[in-house]
Amino acid sequence: MTMDLFDQSPAEPWAEPICEGALVLRRFASACGSELLVEIEQVAAQAPFRQMQTPGGHTMSVAMTCCGDWGWVTDARGYRYQQQDPVSGDPWPSMPEVFHKLAKDAAETAGYGGFEPDSCLINRYLRGAKMGLHQDKDEDDFGHPIVSVSLGVPATFQFGGLRRGDRPERVPLEHGDVVVWGGPARLRYHGVLTLKAADHPLTGVCRYNLTFRRAR
């Protein structure tokens, strides 16, 4: 999968910078969107979506599952990666090859060559769901980028600074958009505003987000 970073044609993928180290690859995943959704269903058949609880006892509005060698979980013990699904006790489903290739290609296109994700968080948003501002900092090495793929209903991504109080930029995301951040932007706060009611021909009222990391 290749793209011209300077091609601004609406019919083809193109890149939009957010800040140093972060950019949106518009429509980068559109061509494989249907295949990604099929694989999401297969992963969820083995490790169903669930709304996890934060260490403070808050139930997340976003439903989540994982695939790959490591899955991210949250409960009263804290935030962490582990190799077993805490519900079933089984290993997380393997990362589909189409997931892995997309993440590598997106990272390379954004200037982060050699990315080898070992974890993919799959978030499912329904109307009213949101993700508060947070940092991705449970990984061992912050030298690896984050690759985030949007599928289905549009959403507004918030990309802030290195301090929680920094005012975030609002970035509209649509089906097939991929956000990649690393380097000086790797620990910036980010989140998703409350999802509005909408409908998408492939996902209905849902928005799915694939977030690829190198956990270990």
C-alpha positions as CSV (number, residue, x, y, z in Angstrom):
1,M,0.0,0.0,0.0
2,T,1.6,3.3,-1.1
3,M,0.4,6.9,-1.4
4,D,1.7,10.2,-2.5
5,L,1.9,12.5,0.5
6,F,1.3,15.5,-1.7
7,D,-1.7,14.1,-3.6
8,Q,-4.7,16.2,-2.4
9,S,-7.2,14.6,-4.8
10,P,-10.4,13.6,-2.8
11,A,-10.5,10.3,-4.7
12,E,-7.1,9.2,-3.3
13,P,-5.5,9.0,0.1
14,W,-3.6,12.1,1.2
15,A,-1.8,13.3,4.4
16,E,-2.7,16.2,6.7
17,P,-0.1,17.2,9.4
18,I,-1.4,17.8,12.9
19,C,1.8,18.8,14.6
20,E,5.5,17.7,14.5
21,G,5.5,13.9,14.6
22,A,1.7,13.5,14.0
23,L,-0.5,13.4,10.9
24,V,-3.7,12.1,9.5
25,L,-3.5,9.8,6.5
26,R,-6.9,10.5,5.0
27,R,-8.8,7.5,3.5
28,F,-5.7,5.3,3.9
29,A,-7.7,2.3,5.1
30,S,-10.7,2.8,2.9
31,A,-9.8,0.2,0.3
32,C,-9.5,-2.6,2.9
33,G,-12.3,-1.3,5.2
34,S,-14.7,-4.2,4.5
35,E,-12.0,-6.8,5.1
36,L,-11.0,-5.1,8.4
37,L,-14.6,-5.2,9.5
38,V,-14.9,-9.0,8.7
39,E,-11.7,-9.6,10.8
40,I,-13.1,-7.5,13.7
41,E,-16.1,-9.8,13.8
42,Q,-13.8,-12.8,13.8
43,V,-11.8,-11.4,16.7
44,A,-15.0,-10.5,18.7
45,A,-16.3,-14.0,18.2
46,Q,-13.3,-15.3,20.2
47,A,-12.9,-12.3,22.6
48,P,-16.2,-10.5,22.8
49,F,-16.4,-6.7,23.3
50,R,-16.8,-5.6,26.9
51,Q,-16.9,-2.3,28.7
52,M,-14.0,-2.3,31.1
53,Q,-13.8,-0.5,34.5
54,T,-11.1,2.0,35.3
55,P,-9.1,1.6,38.6
56,G,-11.5,4.3,40.0
57,G,-14.5,2.1,39.3
58,H,-15.8,4.0,36.3
59,T,-17.3,1.9,33.5
60,M,-16.0,3.0,30.2
61,S,-18.6,4.0,27.6
62,V,-16.5,2.5,24.8
63,A,-16.6,-1.3,24.4
64,M,-13.2,-2.9,23.8
65,T,-11.5,-6.1,22.8
66,C,-7.9,-6.9,21.6
67,C,-5.9,-9.1,19.4
68,G,-2.2,-9.8,19.0
69,D,0.4,-11.0,21.5
70,W,-0.7,-8.5,24.1
71,G,-4.0,-7.0,25.1
72,W,-4.6,-3.8,27.1
73,V,-6.9,-4.1,30.1
74,T,-8.1,-1.9,33.0
75,D,-9.7,-2.9,36.3
76,A,-9.2,-2.2,40.0
77,R,-5.6,-3.4,39.7
78,G,-4.8,-0.6,37.2
79,Y,-3.9,-0.2,33.5
80,R,-1.7,-2.8,32.0
81,Y,-0.9,-5.2,29.1
82,Q,-1.4,-8.9,29.5
83,Q,-1.3,-11.9,27.2
84,Q,-4.6,-13.5,28.4
85,D,-8.1,-12.3,28.0
86,P,-9.2,-11.7,31.6
87,V,-12.7,-12.9,30.9
88,S,-11.9,-16.3,29.3
89,G,-8.3,-16.8,30.5
90,D,-7.3,-17.7,26.9
91,P,-4.6,-15.9,24.9
92,W,-5.9,-13.0,22.8
93,P,-6.8,-13.8,19.2
94,S,-3.9,-13.6,16.8
95,M,-3.6,-10.3,14.9
96,P,-5.0,-10.7,11.4
97,E,-2.4,-10.2,8.6
98,V,-4.5,-7.4,7.1
99,F,-4.3,-5.5,10.4
100,H,-0.5,-6.0,10.7
101,K,0.2,-4.9,7.1
102,L,-2.0,-1.8,7.4
103,A,-0.3,-0.7,10.6
104,K,3.2,-1.2,9.1
105,D,2.3,0.5,5.9
106,A,0.7,3.5,7.6
107,A,3.6,3.9,10.0
108,E,6.1,3.7,7.1
109,T,4.1,6.3,5.1
110,A,4.1,8.6,8.1
111,G,7.9,8.3,8.4
112,Y,8.1,5.6,11.0
113,G,9.7,2.7,9.2
114,G,10.2,-0.8,10.8
115,F,7.1,-0.6,13.0
116,E,6.1,-4.1,14.3
117,P,2.9,-3.9,16.3
118,D,2.3,-6.7,18.9
119,S,-1.0,-5.3,20.2
120,C,-4.2,-4.0,18.6
121,L,-7.0,-2.5,20.7
122,I,-10.3,-2.6,19.0
123,N,-12.8,0.0,20.4
124,R,-16.5,0.1,19.5
125,Y,-18.3,3.4,19.9
126,L,-22.1,3.8,19.9
127,R,-23.9,7.1,20.2
128,G,-22.9,8.8,23.4
129,A,-19.6,7.0,23.8
130,K,-16.4,8.9,24.2
131,M,-12.7,8.6,25.2
132,G,-11.3,11.1,27.6
133,L,-8.0,12.8,27.1
134,H,-5.2,10.4,28.0
135,Q,-1.6,9.4,27.2
136,D,-0.6,6.0,25.8
137,K,2.2,5.3,28.3
138,D,1.8,1.6,29.3
139,E,4.2,0.5,26.6
140,D,7.8,-0.4,27.3
141,D,9.4,1.8,24.6
142,F,8.0,5.1,23.5
143,G,10.3,5.0,20.5
144,H,7.5,3.2,18.6
145,P,4.6,5.1,17.1
146,I,0.9,4.7,17.6
147,V,-1.3,3.9,14.6
148,S,-5.0,4.6,15.0
149,V,-7.6,3.5,12.3
150,S,-11.1,4.9,12.1
151,L,-14.0,2.8,10.6
152,G,-17.6,3.6,10.2
153,V,-19.4,6.6,11.8
154,P,-17.5,9.9,11.8
155,A,-15.9,11.1,15.1
156,T,-14.0,14.1,16.4
157,F,-10.5,13.2,17.6
158,Q,-8.8,15.5,20.1
159,F,-5.1,15.9,20.0
160,G,-3.6,17.9,22.8
161,G,-0.2,18.7,24.2
162,L,2.2,17.1,26.6
163,R,0.2,18.4,29.6
164,R,-3.3,17.5,30.4
165,G,-4.3,21.1,30.6
166,D,-3.1,22.0,27.1
167,R,-5.9,22.9,24.8
168,P,-6.4,20.1,22.3
169,E,-6.9,20.5,18.6
170,R,-10.1,19.0,17.2
171,V,-9.5,16.7,14.2
172,P,-12.6,15.3,12.3
173,L,-12.1,11.7,11.3
174,E,-14.1,9.7,8.8
175,H,-14.2,6.1,7.6
176,G,-10.7,4.9,6.5
177,D,-8.7,7.8,8.1
178,V,-5.6,6.8,9.9
179,V,-3.8,8.9,12.5
180,V,-0.1,8.2,13.2
181,W,1.9,9.8,15.9
182,G,5.3,9.3,17.4
183,G,8.6,11.0,18.1
184,P,8.0,14.4,19.7
185,A,4.3,13.8,19.6
186,R,4.3,10.3,21.1
187,L,3.2,11.2,24.6
188,R,0.7,13.9,23.7
189,Y,-2.7,13.7,25.3
190,H,-5.5,12.6,23.0
191,G,-9.1,11.4,23.1
192,V,-12.5,11.3,21.2
193,L,-15.4,13.6,21.8
194,T,-18.9,12.1,22.4
195,L,-20.1,10.2,19.4
196,K,-23.1,11.8,17.7
197,A,-26.0,9.8,16.2
198,A,-25.2,8.8,12.6
199,D,-25.3,5.9,10.3
200,H,-22.7,4.3,8.0
201,P,-23.4,1.8,5.2
202,L,-20.8,-0.6,6.5
203,T,-21.1,-0.3,10.2
204,G,-24.6,1.0,10.9
205,V,-24.6,3.2,14.0
206,C,-21.1,2.0,15.1
207,R,-17.7,3.5,14.9
208,Y,-14.7,1.1,15.3
209,N,-11.2,2.2,16.1
210,L,-8.1,0.0,15.7
211,T,-5.2,1.2,17.7
212,F,-1.9,-0.5,17.1
213,R,1.0,-0.4,19.5
214,R,4.3,-2.0,20.2
215,A,3.6,-3.0,23.8
216,R,6.7,-5.0,24.7
